[in-house]
Amino acid sequence: MPGMQTSERLSFATSPERYRHWRMEIDQAAAVATLVLETAPDGGIVPGYELKKNSYDLGVYIELNDAVQRLRFSYPSVRAVVLTSSLDRMFCAGANIGMLAQSAHSFKVNFCKYCNETLAAIEDATSCSGQVYLAALNGTAAGGGYELALACDQILLTDDGSSVVALPEVPLLGVLPGTGGLTRLTDKRGVRRDLADVFATTAEGIRGERALAWRLVDQIARPSEFDAATRELAKQSAARSARAVTDGAGVDLVPLNCYETEDTIVYAQVRVELDRRAATATLIITGPSAAPADLADLHAAGAAAWPLAAARELDDAISRLRFAEPELGTWLIKTTGDPAAVLATDELLAGSDDWLAAEIIGLWKRTLRRLDATSRSLIALIEPGSCFAGTLAELAFAADRQYMLDGVFDDDQDPAVLILGPMNAGPLPAANGQTRLAIRFGPDSGALGAAVAAAGTALTAAAAAELGLITSAPDDLDWPDEVRLLVAERAGFSPDALTGMEANLRYAGPESAETKILGRLSAWQNWIFLRPNASGPTGALRRYGTGQRAEYDRKRV
């Protein structure tokens, strides 16, 4: 996949009028949205494969991710979302095998990660926004197609004698269900692990009453009753949804304004500077010039409101860098602006039960989790003029290390400060449900309590170091060398070792289904994709569809 192995930067921005693979239907009276999948066979994101049987590639998931986010912001009255297909007896055949077979290893893993994050966003929409997702499987759901269904709150399967649910990756492809299928089977749906073993090694899948008895689906319906059953399920879900009823207008998520050069990606609130010689990307996030006066001001600003615009831009930048710049292994995170304006914005958002405020907080939560899951070394540089306060301070705590200048570079500067606020105490939890401060201090509850008690205080480098909130506090003489040596050291280590180390440390503390899924993707699936049994010239991915059996190295390791 040449365009995805070089420096070409993919666009993650789209909108319903540009969708090629999904159709969005809104029934305002019923408070129900329907997302209909019909992949364009010739609509692959790059040439070289055909999207048959509703198989998907990254482009399909870019549209789905946009639709999930757009429903939360642009359609606040929607309380239930139905995922279904327009094809006869086929919901989704999963990830396109031709696409996977010709893709670089790094693309495969990033692709699975992006799909995982989109499925997590679906689950988050159900649990946190009251937009309950339902899978109406009007045909077979195989592999990633069934994993898409597993992300939904309930699954309805047509009982037509031929349609099945299946996770055939192990018997057919020599890999694992790469978007969390095994974890969602056991942890979410409560499928017995022996039955999950049978299911995941049965290439032809499970249908009808057996699928229902094994908890693989929640309901089955004959073809003549399927549409009525779908409507009734959506009606019930909308009725029990916790989403507040609102007749107010949503926010139109207008396209992001992004300007790219060979060495920069520039948005309104985010700037990315690329240094290929040093193998770094510097992400500079600009804080607001002023906080919204009130919620009416926030609504009036819409997509241009700083907290929404900055989160969307940062999310887009992370995804672009993941796919397009795999060799820039260290990301330096900087901020600039007025910390008081960030804290005032946070106070407005956190102190409100307004639906838009809640959705903006939710988007920041998901964007920070995408940063957590990114296989790059993350270094926060806190300098004079920085704006690491409240929400933007979470960027520092998401980083692997925090370096804060003790003093100033010039006499006319004020020293750098770090300020905690309400957003650091719960609204933006990591994937395991804990705050990043709680993860940072682990069982040391005294250190955590002292840090939380310092909320609202402008902490200088010495005070932040005393509280354990930063890694190092070099002075202005040592700063350039400290940063240079850190970057050089990181570039000299094995990227694979760093990815494994960072993922383990970022997901310290208790597990959740999401951390288990991401952890297994980063370790087991990453390794399996590299093995010749899957990706070698006689491996399962290469032999799939040729009529030839894969040749396996039979040693267990």
Buried (B, 14 or more C-beta within 10 A) or exposed (E): BEBBBEEEBBBBBBBBEEBBBBEBEBBEEBBBBBBBBBBEEEBBBBEBBBBEBBBBBBBBBBBBBBBBBBBBBBBBBBBBBBBBBEBEBBBBBBBBBBBBBBBBEBBBBBBBBBBBBBBBBBBBBBEBBBBBBBBBBBBBBBBBBBBBBBBBBBBBBBBBEEBBBBBBBBBBBBBBBBBBBBBBBBBBBEBEEEBBBEBBEBBEBBBBEBBBEBBBBBBBBEBEEBEEBBBBBBBBBBEEBEBEEEEEEBBEBEEBEBEEEEEEBBBBBBBBBBBEEBBBBBBBBBBBEEBBEEBEEBBEBBBEBBBBBBBBBBBBBBBBBBBBBBEBBBBBBBBBBBBBBBBBBBBBBBEBEBBBBBBBBBBBBBBBBBBBBBBBBBBBBBBBBBBBBBBBBBBBBBBBBBBBBBBBEEEEBEBBBBBBBBBBBBBBBBBBBBBBBBBBBEEEEEBBEBBBEBBEBBBBBBBBBBBBBBBBBBEBEBBEEBBEEBBEEBBEEEBEEBBBBBBEEBBBBEEBBBBBBBBBBBBBBBEBBBBBBBBBEBBBBBBBEEEEEBBBEEEEE
